[in-house]
């Protein structure tokens, strides 16, 4: 299951996407190359569009945190 949280204020838009899926590092360890190619493409797109991106994975799942600063 996926959970999305959006926070909006006068300076930034922040989005957290949380799921119980495998992280990219787990994909590497399991040697599933096709999902890894898609993950890399998504990561490149996200990093190109957002100002700040972090990805944290643990045994409970993965959280992708994204922030976009508002134009001044």
BELPEDA-V17562 format. One record per residue. N is the residue number from 1. PHI is phi as a letter, one per 30 degrees, with the letter a starting at -180 (999 if undefined). Layout:
BEGIN
N&PHI / N&PHI
END
This chain:
BEGIN
1&999 / 2&c / 3&b / 4&c / 5&b / 6&b / 7&b / 8&b / 9&b / 10&d / 11&c / 12&b / 13&c / 14&c / 15&b / 16&c / 17&c / 18&b / 19&b / 20&c / 21&d / 22&d / 23&d / 24&d / 25&d / 26&d / 27&d / 28&d / 29&d / 30&d / 31&h / 32&c / 33&d / 34&d / 35&e / 36&d / 37&e / 38&d / 39&d / 40&d / 41&d / 42&d / 43&d / 44&d / 45&d / 46&d / 47&d / 48&d / 49&c / 50&c / 51&d / 52&b / 53&b / 54&b / 55&b / 56&b / 57&b / 58&b / 59&d / 60&c / 61&k / 62&b / 63&b / 64&c / 65&c / 66&b / 67&b / 68&b / 69&d / 70&d / 71&d / 72&c
END
